[in-house]
Amino acid sequence: MQVIADLHIHSKYSRAVSPQMNLEGIAFWADKKGINLVGTGDWTHPLWMNEIKNKLIETSKGILLSSCDTILL
């Protein structure tokens, strides 16, 4: 399997970032661009962490899967 990654994505909770940078939007555009591994740096924000816990499926420790099979770290 070839891995195409973007390991530095900011969420809508970061300064000067579009409110459309939610999990659905990130997964949608990653899939559209052929990116199958995404890393976010905003995991310390409590609202972002809550969204991650509620909307993604943990497949193994620290590996989360979106509804369109994009892997998020």
N, C-alpha and C positions, 0 to 999 in steps of 0.2 A: 504494500500500500504506500503510495506516495503521500507525504504529508506537506501541505502548504499551510503555513501558519502566520498569524499576526499576533504577536505576544505582548502587545502594548496598546490595548484599547481602553479608552476612558468611558465611563458611564454618564448618564444624564445628571448624576450627582456631582460631577467634577465641574470646576469653573469653566465658563466659556465653551460649554459643550451643548449640542443640540438636545432638546428634550426627547427627540426621537431615538436617542441612543439608549434604548431599553433592550432587554434580552431578545425580544421578538425582532426588533429592528436590526440588531447586531447579527443575529443568526440568519435572518433573511438575506442581508447584504453579503455576509460571509459566504453563504451558499451560492448566491448569484455570481460572486467573484471567484468561486472555486476554492475558497479557503475552508479547510476542514478542521482547523485547530485555532482557537482564539484564547488569548490570555487577557484578563482584566486586572488592572492595578488598583481599582477602587474598592476592593473587598473589605476594607476596614470601615467603610461607611455603613452604619447600621441599617438604613433603608435598602441599600443595594444588597447587603448580605441577606436580608429578609426576602427580597425578591429572588435572589439566587436559590435560597433554600426552598421557596414555595413553587418555583416554576421549572427548575431543572431536576433531572434524575441523576443521582450519584451512582455511577457504574463501578467505580472503585475509589479508593481514598484520594480525594482531590481531583478526580476526573468526573466532570459533569456533562450530561448530554442534553441538548435542546431537542425540541420536537421535530426539527428537520435534520437530525443526526449530526449537527455541528458539535464538536467537542469543545467545551470551555474549561479552562483551568482557573 
